[in-house]
Each structure stands twice: as structure tokens, then as C-alpha cells.
Amino acid sequence: MELFLRATAILDWDHPQVLTLARQLSNGRSQQESIQRCFEWVRDEIRHSSDYKLNPVTCTASKVLAARTGFCYAKSHLLAALLRANGIPAGLCYQRLSIDGESAPFCLHGLNAVFLPEFGWYRIDPRGNKSGVNAQFTPPIEQLAFPIQIAGEADLPEIWPDPLPIVVEALQAHQTYDALLCALPDVPLIFRP
């Protein structure tokens, strides 16, 4: 579990502003209440860059917090950092989704997993709600932003302690939300017999 608690260059929970917010959100609350407050804060207070057409493209937890905007990947970085700052194991997960919701091309969608002692790993999606998107914290039932609906989409099963390099590279290579929208990261699905 140590890997899912540590601060990193991207999940920089040791940054003073991230640490301060984490403490404020958890102040005197149970672990489950702290998780829910951190999740809802990131989901509701950090604007999704594409939904709101906001720049800059952010990557590190501290930059997401400072800019108050981020793509799903960046929002998941901030949520993982806030949870880890409170001693709660948190990882990163991905879905592969159709960009238009109907067919190829596909892209990765970033979300989180948090370790709940009574249930094990539980996925939460701080992407940000809007019409047709209603992610909630309702353990043990997952209520993610996007269901898998068509061939080529998938819930990737891994829980990563660090963001995928392809995600970090995409976030760091683009300065504007519209540039990143034209170059969203994707991975091929590997089917095992």
C-alpha cells in the first residue's frame, strides 16, 4: 500500500496548498466522510477544462488546484493527492471510451480508486457532473461518469500508483484545452484468450 500513499512529482500532496486543502476537507471527519468530501470537492470545484473551454492544461495536483481547472486525468491527480495527504490509499484508473460515444476513435478517461477497508478498492470518478453525467460516491456500488457501451470501450482493470506516462506526456505537451482535445491519449486493447 505504500506506493498508493506516497507523494510524487505529479501527485504532489506535500505541496503546501494541497496539504492545507486536504486537512480542511478531512478535519475531524471519519475516513469515509473525508473521502466523500475530497471526491465531491474535486468533482464540483475544479472545472473540467473541455466542458468550460479553460486553459491552461494542467497536470500536477498543485497546478490543478492553483488553476482550478483540469481534464479528467488532472482532476484524478488532484483527488489522489488529497486522499494520500490524509493517509488514504488512492490510485489511478482508466477507461477506454469512444470520443463521440458511437464509434472509433477512442481515448483514455482518467478516474480514481480508493481503498476502503470494508470493501477493498472502490472506483470513483471526479470528472465533473453535467447533463448525462452523474458520478457519485455510493460504496459499495460504483456510480462512474461513463458506462461502457460499445465495442472497443473498456474498463481497464489495473489500479496504478502513478499516472500512465502517455497521459502525463499528453498533458505536458499541450498548452491549450483545444490542442489536447485533438490529441487525447489512447491505448490499444489487448485481448487474452
Residue, then its C-alpha position, 0 to 999 in steps of 0.5 A: m500500500e505504500l506506493f498508493l500513499r506516497a507523494t510524487a512529482i505529479l501527485d504532489w500532496d506535500h505541496p503546501q496548498v494541497l496539504t492545507l486543502a486536504r486537512q480542511l476537507s478531512n478535519g475531524r471527519s471519519q475516513q469515509e466522510s473525508i473521502q466523500r468530501c475530497f471526491e465531491w470537492v474535486r468533482d464540483e470545484i475544479r472545472h473540467s477544462s473541455d466542458y468550460k473551454l479553460n486553459p491552461v492544461t494542467c497536470t500536477a495536483s498543485k497546478v490543478l488546484a492553483a488553476r482550478t481547472g483540469f481534464c479528467y486525468a488532472k482532476s484524478h491527480l488532484l483527488a489522489a493527492l488529497l486522499r494520500a495527504n490524509g493517509i488514504p490509499a488512492g490510485l489511478c484508473y482508466q477507461r477506454l471510451s469512444i470520443d463521440g460515444e458511437s464509434a472509433p476513435f477512442c481515448l483514455h478517461g482518467l478516474n480514481a480508486v480508493f481503498l476502503p477497508e470494508f470493501g477493498w478498492y472502490r472506483i470513483d470518478p471526479r470528472g465533473n457532473k453535467s447533463g448525462v453525467n452523474a458520478q457519485f460516491t455510493p460504496p459499495i456500488e460504483q456510480l462512474a461518469f461513463p458506462i461502457q457501451i460499445a465495442g472497443e470501450a473498456d474498463l481497464p482493470e489495473i489500479w496504478p500508483d502513478p499516472l500512465p506516462i502517455v497521459v502525463e506526456a499528453l498533458q505536458a505537451h499541450q498548452t491549450y484545452d483545444a490542442l489536447l482535445c485533438a490529441l487525447p491519449d489512447v491505448p490499444l486493447i489487448f485481448r487474452p484468450 
